[in-house]
């Protein structure tokens, strides 16, 4: 009982904490200025339209040459966010006139963007499908979440006094332009799959940014439009509800499909990683089809017995994949093998192995060069000290120098030793030999030197 009382006492403090740190209205800017800012960004005429056209050209070029930096630059200057946020604001404020303007501008911007991208990809000599293009042909649940969170960040940033640089960040994160450019690529190359997939991603992003804007407007209690004529107000609300449902119903249905596909693919990948991991055998390619309910893998290495594959098929039900067909391709049957996948994997492995060998060879060459420098240094010293020998020791007739390793017989200890063989016309005394040895040691930089005199 006492614990319950203490918890009840703490409730006001918890509320105060959240109110202080999470209150969206704390730094709220003048609402009229925020609304006006969004309204001004809705129109796509003159300057705004030309900026969009040039941004589409830049983004298309970036996709064409597979340059992420160029694509990001294009998204930074794109004004596409304006009409999309305008749709969310108009629904949140019951402003049917703004909704019509926003939808019209959205349609104009979309048409001009697709036409511009189609024109570019029809004229460019580079027709190879790059990875940046392929990434915009199939939306995932993560794209939905990014659009929703990005839209929320955008409306909150616009409604605060310290707006900062959130809107450009939202434009990059939600990635509205690349799908439009990819749709243009699909039209230019006659690839309907690319066009539909990219346009699907663009539509989903747009809807959820608008939804996030609507949520932000309602949460921050933006003033709704008041009507003198109540009948007209009811009519406007009906129109807004109709437009909202017409937009959201397909989006919700498509998003539901994305969620199911994402969950299915995650389960399929987990199944492959856990159930198709065999000794001395590698999965070099996998194709997961939610529509066909099929998992197709290509194995290379030791052939897996059919009984092991049968066990894996039986375990599909443990991954919620009971109705999925498992196709395992192995061996060198050209009718069954996915030759393109094998080639790609073999080339990738070859590249990685070659790169590793190249690094090892470069390190080995470097080590040998260092050793060679040491021996080359002795040749250089030999030539230089000949003249000095003639002056210091006129009786010297020849000199030979070599670097070797001295190994102790009774232990494993070894040390580097420089051996110098000198021939004299008249053999010098012991003390003179010691002086010659010390001079040579200092002259060649040897820690340990053995002088042999003949």
C-alpha positions in Angstrom: 0.0 0.0 0.0 2.8 2.4 0.9 4.5 1.6 -2.5 1.3 2.5 -4.3 1.1 5.8 -2.5 4.8 6.6 -3.3 4.2 5.8 -7.0 1.1 8.1 -7.0 3.2 10.9 -5.5 5.8 10.5 -8.3 3.2 10.8 -11.1 3.3 14.7 -11.1 7.0 14.7 -11.3 7.0 12.3 -14.3 4.5 14.4 -16.1 6.5 17.5 -15.4 9.6 15.8 -16.7 8.0 14.8 -20.0 6.3 18.1 -20.3 9.5 20.0 -20.0 11.5 17.9 -22.4 9.0 16.6 -24.9 6.5 19.5 -25.3 6.3 20.3 -29.0 4.6 23.6 -28.5 7.5 24.9 -26.3 9.5 26.4 -29.2 6.6 26.8 -31.6 6.9 29.6 -34.1 4.1 31.9 -35.1 1.6 29.5 -36.6 0.6 31.9 -39.4 4.2 32.1 -40.5 4.6 28.3 -40.6 1.4 27.9 -42.6 2.4 30.7 -45.0 5.9 29.0 -45.5 4.3 25.7 -46.5 1.7 27.4 -48.7 4.5 29.3 -50.6 6.3 26.0 -51.2 3.2 24.4 -52.8 3.2 26.4 -56.1 5.1 24.9 -59.0 5.3 27.7 -61.5 8.2 29.6 -63.0 11.3 29.4 -60.8 10.2 26.4 -58.7 9.5 24.3 -61.8 12.8 25.1 -63.5 14.7 24.3 -60.3 12.9 21.0 -60.2 13.7 20.3 -63.9 17.4 21.0 -63.3 17.4 18.9 -60.1 15.9 16.0 -62.0 18.6 16.2 -64.6 21.3 16.2 -61.9 19.7 13.3 -60.1 19.3 11.3 -63.4 23.0 12.0 -64.2 23.9 10.8 -60.7 21.9 7.6 -61.1 23.3 7.1 -64.6 27.0 7.3 -63.4 26.2 5.6 -60.0 27.3 8.7 -58.0 25.7 8.9 -54.6 27.1 12.4 -54.0 25.5 13.8 -57.1 22.1 12.2 -56.2 22.3 13.8 -52.7 23.2 17.2 -54.3 20.1 16.9 -56.5 17.8 16.1 -53.6 19.2 19.1 -51.6 18.0 21.6 -54.3 14.7 19.8 -55.1 11.5 21.6 -54.1 9.4 18.4 -54.2 8.6 18.4 -50.5 6.4 21.6 -50.8 3.1 20.2 -52.3 3.4 16.9 -50.4 3.5 18.7 -47.1 0.8 21.0 -48.4 -1.5 18.0 -48.7 -1.0 17.0 -45.1 -1.4 20.6 -43.9 -4.6 21.1 -45.9 -6.2 17.9 -44.5 -5.1 18.8 -41.0 -6.7 22.3 -41.3 -9.8 21.3 -43.3 -8.6 23.6 -46.1 -10.0 22.2 -49.3 -8.7 25.0 -51.5 -5.1 24.3 -50.3 -5.7 20.6 -50.9 -6.7 21.2 -54.5 -3.7 23.5 -55.1 -1.3 21.0 -53.5 -2.7 18.0 -55.4 -2.5 20.0 -58.7 1.1 21.1 -58.0 2.0 17.5 -57.0 0.6 16.2 -60.3 2.4 18.9 -62.3 5.7 18.3 -60.5 5.4 14.5 -61.0 4.6 14.7 -64.7 7.4 17.2 -65.4 9.9 15.1 -63.4 9.1 11.9 -65.2 9.2 13.6 -68.6 12.5 15.2 -67.8 14.0 11.9 -66.6 12.6 10.1 -69.6 14.2 12.7 -72.0 17.5 12.4 -70.3 17.7 8.6 -70.3 16.5 8.5 -74.0 19.5 10.7 -75.0 22.3 9.5 -72.7 24.7 7.0 -74.3 25.1 5.2 -70.9 22.4 2.6 -70.8 23.9 0.2 -68.1 21.6 -0.4 -65.1 23.6 0.8 -62.1 23.1 -0.3 -58.4 21.7 3.2 -57.5 18.9 2.7 -60.1 18.1 -0.9 -59.0 17.8 0.2 -55.4 14.8 2.4 -56.4 12.7 -0.3 -58.1 11.3 -2.2 -55.0 10.1 -0.4 -51.9 10.4 -2.0 -48.5 8.9 -1.4 -45.1 12.0 0.6 -44.2 11.1 3.1 -46.9 7.7 3.6 -45.3 9.1 4.1 -41.9 11.7 6.6 -43.2 9.0 8.6 -45.0 6.8 8.7 -41.9 9.6 9.7 -39.6 11.0 12.2 -42.1 7.6 13.8 -42.6 7.2 14.2 -38.8 10.7 15.7 -38.5 9.9 18.1 -41.4 6.6 19.5 -40.0 8.1 19.8 -36.5 11.1 21.7 -37.8 9.0 24.0 -39.9 6.8 24.9 -37.0 9.6 25.9 -34.6 11.6 29.1 -34.3 15.0 27.4 -34.8 14.3 25.7 -38.1 17.9 24.7 -38.8 18.7 22.5 -41.8 16.2 19.7 -41.1 14.2 20.1 -44.4 17.2 19.4 -46.6 17.9 16.3 -44.4 14.3 15.2 -44.8 14.5 15.5 -48.5 17.6 13.3 -48.6 16.3 10.7 -46.2 12.9 10.3 -47.8 14.5 10.2 -51.3 11.6 11.4 -53.5 13.6 12.3 -56.6 15.5 9.1 -57.4 12.3 7.0 -57.7 10.9 9.6 -60.2 14.2 9.4 -62.2 14.1 5.6 -62.2 10.5 5.7 -63.4 11.8 7.9 -66.3 14.5 5.3 -66.9 11.9 2.6 -67.1 9.9 4.6 -69.7 13.0 5.4 -71.8 14.1 1.8 -71.9 10.6 0.3 -72.2 11.0 -1.5 -68.9 7.5 -1.5 -67.3 8.7 -3.3 -64.1 11.2 -0.5 -63.3 8.6 2.2 -64.0 5.9 0.6 -61.8 8.3 -0.3 -59.0 9.9 3.1 -58.9 6.5 4.9 -59.1 5.2 2.7 -56.4 8.1 3.8 -54.1 7.5 7.4 -54.9 3.7 7.2 -54.2 4.3 5.4 -50.9 6.9 8.0 -49.8 4.6 10.9 -50.8 1.5 9.5 -48.9 3.4 8.8 -45.7 5.1 12.2 -45.7 1.6 13.8 -46.1 0.3 11.5 -43.3 3.1 12.6 -41.0 2.5 16.2 -41.8 -1.2 15.7 -41.0 -0.3 14.0 -37.7 2.1 16.8 -36.8 -0.5 19.5 -37.6 -3.1 17.9 -35.4 -0.7 17.1 -32.5 0.5 20.7 -32.4 -3.1 21.9 -32.5 -2.9 24.1 -35.7 -6.0 26.2 -36.0 -8.5 24.7 -38.4 -10.3 26.7 -41.0 -13.7 28.0 -39.9 -16.6 28.3 -42.3 -19.5 30.7 -41.9 -21.7 28.5 -44.0 -22.0 25.2 -42.1 -23.4 23.4 -45.1 -20.3 24.2 -47.1 -18.2 23.1 -44.1 -19.9 19.7 -44.2 -19.4 19.5 -48.0 -15.7 20.4 -47.7 -15.2 17.8 -45.0 -16.8 15.2 -47.2 -14.5 16.1 -50.1 -11.5 15.9 -47.9 -12.5 12.6 -46.4 -13.1 11.2 -49.9 -9.7 12.4 -51.2 -8.0 11.1 -48.1 -9.6 7.7 -48.3 -8.9 7.5 -52.1 -5.3 8.1 -51.4 -4.8 6.2 -48.2 -6.7 3.0 -49.0 -4.3 2.0 -51.9 -1.4 3.1 -49.8 -2.5 1.0 -46.8 -3.1 -2.0 -49.0 0.3 -1.6 -50.7 2.0 -1.1 -47.4 0.4 -4.2 -46.0 1.9 -6.1 -49.0 5.3 -4.5 -48.3 5.1 -5.6 -44.7 4.2 -9.2 -45.6 6.9 -9.3 -48.2 9.5 -8.0 -45.8 8.6 -10.5 -43.0 8.6 -13.3 -45.5 12.0 -12.4 -46.9 13.4 -12.1 -43.4 12.1 -15.6 -42.5 13.4 -17.0 -45.7 16.9 -15.5 -45.2 17.0 -16.9 -41.6 16.0 -20.3 -42.9 18.7 -20.3 -45.5 21.4 -19.2 -43.0 20.4 -21.8 -40.4 19.1 -24.8 -42.3 21.2 -24.7 -45.5 24.6 -24.2 -43.8 26.5 -27.4 -44.7 30.2 -28.3 -44.2 32.4 -27.6 -47.3 29.4 -26.3 -49.2 28.5 -22.6 -49.8 25.3 -20.9 -50.8 26.5 -18.7 -53.7 23.1 -17.4 -54.8 19.6 -17.1 -53.4 16.3 -16.0 -54.9 13.3 -15.4 -52.6 9.9 -14.9 -54.3 7.0 -13.9 -52.0 4.6 -14.0 -55.0 5.5 -17.6 -56.0 6.2 -18.7 -52.4 9.5 -20.1 -53.5 13.1 -20.1 -52.2 15.7 -21.0 -54.8 19.3 -21.4 -53.8 22.5 -22.4 -55.7 25.0 -24.5 -53.7 28.7 -25.0 -54.7 31.2 -27.4 -53.1 30.6 -30.9 -51.8 27.2 -32.2 -52.9 24.6 -32.2 -50.2 22.7 -35.6 -49.8 19.0 -35.5 -50.7 18.1 -36.6 -47.2 19.6 -33.5 -45.7 17.7 -31.3 -48.1 14.5 -33.2 -47.3 15.1 -32.4 -43.6 15.6 -28.8 -44.4 12.3 -28.8 -46.4 10.5 -30.4 -43.5 11.9 -27.5 -41.2 10.3 -24.8 -43.4 7.2 -24.9 -41.2 9.3 -23.8 -38.2 10.0 -20.5 -40.0 6.4 -19.9 -41.0 7.2 -21.0 -44.5 5.1 -24.1 -44.6 3.6 -23.3 -48.1 7.0 -22.4 -49.5 8.6 -24.5 -52.2 12.4 -25.0 -51.7 14.5 -25.5 -54.8 18.1 -26.5 -54.3 20.4 -26.4 -57.3 23.8 -28.1 -57.0 26.3 -30.0 -59.2 27.2 -29.0 -62.7 23.9 -29.7 -64.5 23.8 -26.8 -66.9 20.0 -27.1 -67.2 19.5 -26.6 -63.5 22.3 -24.2 -62.5 21.8 -20.5 -62.6 24.9 -19.8 -64.7 24.6 -16.0 -64.4 24.6 -16.3 -60.6 27.6 -18.7 -60.6 29.6 -16.5 -62.9 28.9 -13.4 -60.7 29.9 -15.3 -57.5 33.0 -16.9 -59.0 34.1 -13.5 -60.4 33.5 -11.9 -57.0 35.5 -14.7 -55.2 38.2 -14.5 -57.8 38.4 -10.7 -57.3 38.6 -11.0 -53.5 41.2 -13.8 -53.6 43.2 -11.9 -56.2 43.1 -8.8 -54.1 44.2 -10.7 -51.0 47.1 -12.3 -52.9 48.1 -9.0 -54.4 48.3 -7.4 -50.9 50.4 -10.4 -49.6 52.7 -10.1 -52.7 53.1 -6.4 -52.2 54.0 -6.9 -48.5 56.5 -9.6 -49.5 58.1 -7.4 -52.2 58.4 -4.6 -49.7 60.2 -6.9 -47.2 62.5 -8.2 -49.9 63.3 -4.6 -51.1 64.2 -3.7 -47.5 66.6 -6.7 -47.3 68.0 -5.8 -50.7 68.6 -2.2 -49.6 70.8 -3.6 -46.8 72.9 -5.7 -49.2 73.0 -2.9 -51.7 74.3 -0.6 -49.0 77.3 -2.8 -48.4 78.2 -2.6 -52.1 78.0 1.2 -51.9 80.1 1.4 -48.7 82.7 -0.9 -50.2 83.2 1.5 -53.1 83.3 4.5 -50.9 85.8 3.1 -48.4 88.3 1.9 -51.0 89.7 5.4 -51.3 89.8 5.8 -47.5 91.5 2.4 -47.1 94.3 3.5 -49.4 95.0 6.6 -47.3 94.5 5.0 -43.8 96.0 1.6 -44.5 98.3 1.6 -47.6 99.2 -2.1 -47.0 95.6 -3.2 -47.7 95.2 -5.0 -51.0 91.6 -6.2 -51.0 88.4 -6.2 -49.0 85.2 -8.4 -49.0 82.2 -7.8 -46.8 79.0 -9.9 -46.2 76.1 -10.0 -43.7 75.2 -13.3 -42.2 73.5 -14.9 -39.2 75.5 -16.3 -36.4 73.8 -19.3 -34.7 74.9 -20.6 -31.3 75.4 -24.3 -31.3 74.4 -24.9 -27.7 71.3 -22.7 -27.7 68.7 -21.3 -30.1 70.2 -17.8 -29.8 71.1 -16.1 -33.1 72.5 -12.8 -34.1 73.3 -10.8 -37.2 77.0 -10.7 -38.0 78.9 -8.7 -40.5 82.0 -10.6 -41.8 84.9 -8.6 -43.4 87.8 -10.3 -45.1 90.9 -8.1 -45.8 94.1 -9.0 -47.4 97.3 -7.0 -46.6 100.7 -7.0 -48.2 102.1 -7.0 -44.6 99.8 -8.4 -41.9 99.1 -5.7 -39.3 99.6 -6.2 -35.6 96.7 -7.3 -33.3 96.2 -3.8 -31.9 96.1 -2.4 -35.4 93.6 -5.1 -36.4 91.4 -4.0 -33.5 91.5 -0.4 -34.7 90.6 -1.5 -38.2 87.7 -3.5 -36.9 86.3 -0.6 -34.8 86.7 1.8 -37.8 84.8 -0.6 -40.1 82.1 -1.2 -37.5 81.5 2.5 -37.2 81.9 3.1 -40.9 79.3 0.5 -42.1 77.0 0.9 -39.0 77.3 -2.8 -37.9 76.5 -3.8 -34.3 78.6 -6.9 -34.5 81.6 -7.3 -36.9 84.1 -10.0 -37.4 87.4 -9.0 -39.2 89.4 -11.8 -40.9 92.9 -10.7 -42.0 95.1 -12.5 -44.4 
